[in-house]
């Protein structure tokens, strides 16, 4: 009979871990739908970026108030969850405060956890006020209506409840220690939860045990729920920020890669010994697609970017096109990419591992041409992103598809490209007249 709770705990833990592993497998599968890219250059700089940006949160504090609050929540939540190790071991072994034998060190740990828990509660309340009462502009954009807004609030509620459960568990535990209840050993220092003790005055030992055990169970089950909720939430960046900053672009922000097919074509044109009438090699295969019209045309890094997006809106708030009233929102580009990727993944799941054409694509069905052509390619969005996401690369790949596959560039751009092809310059003047301007003075 005494082992029933241990078995129940083990089963709950196993279900949580298995479900999380299944979601991770699905996540990796979806990212691998993109084109493979080799990123093995400048590893020291990449590791430096990961530790500095993802772990050190250096780009968060560019905006001090939300940056410092975010660091409090981030550090607090990660450090406090060190006590999950003790909870897991207690649940499996049937012990209580297994590490209490560490003495003063244990007391310092519990005290630190409590102070951080209080700071997390304060930060979460401020974040909630900023989102729902002050209603900061970047949280009120059209793409933030519905699920994105509810998701942001849901995370705040979960964090608040988990911290309150932690403090309730400690307060009732301390009261039971003072009462000399069996198994509740003298352990821990409770600088914050001690203020909750008056709430339990006059309660019986049995009632306090029920409260302490309920808070203990809800706390660990809540953590497992939160872990599995991450896949469906923008807070997936808690896990993906590290690989995303490692694989982030470290070269010049304005540099774009040349297409191999175009490069080879130009080299062939410039080769005086090449036969312009020669038939393509038999093993040349089908010509590759220029640019991207759907998520499977994007690279794995770009799809990783989409899943890592925190929906913080810093990119959109810095975008000059958006600030001047254009339809473009770099945040929406990333959210649309993730939504389409999830749709493709569900299609594959529903069809036993095969994708069945659904008549939809990222271009037009999710991201409009108006949005793509509004971009000034200034890189303000990539510079502002706190986790090294690059919305511009997706925009440029989709533009490339429009220009090279559909000849669907705006008329002004088509005129310019036609002038370059015919006149060697963007202006509609004969090549012989290109220097006439110098005689006008």
Secondary structure, DSSP 8 states (H G I E B T S, - for coil): -TTHHHHHHHHHHHHHHHHHHHHHHHHHHHHTTSB-----S-HHHHHHHIIIIIIT-TTGGGSHHHHHHHHHHHHHHHHHTTHHHHHHHHHHHT-SSGGGGGTHHHHHHHHHHHHHHHHHHHHHHHHHHHHHTS--GGGSSGGGSTHHHHHHHHHHHHHHHHHHHHHHHHHHHHHHHHHT-TT--S----TTGGGGGGGGTT--HHHHHHHHHHHHHHHHHHHHHHHHHGGGSGGGHHHHHHHHHHSS--S-TT-----HHHHHHHHHHH-TT--TT----GGG-S----S-SSGGGSBHHHHHHHHH-----HHHHH-HHHHTT-S--HHHHHHHHHHHHHHHHHHHHHTTT-----S--HHHHTB-HHHHHH-----HHHHH-TT---HHHHHHHHHHHHHHTS----HHHHHHHHHHHHHSSSSSS-GGGTTGGGG--
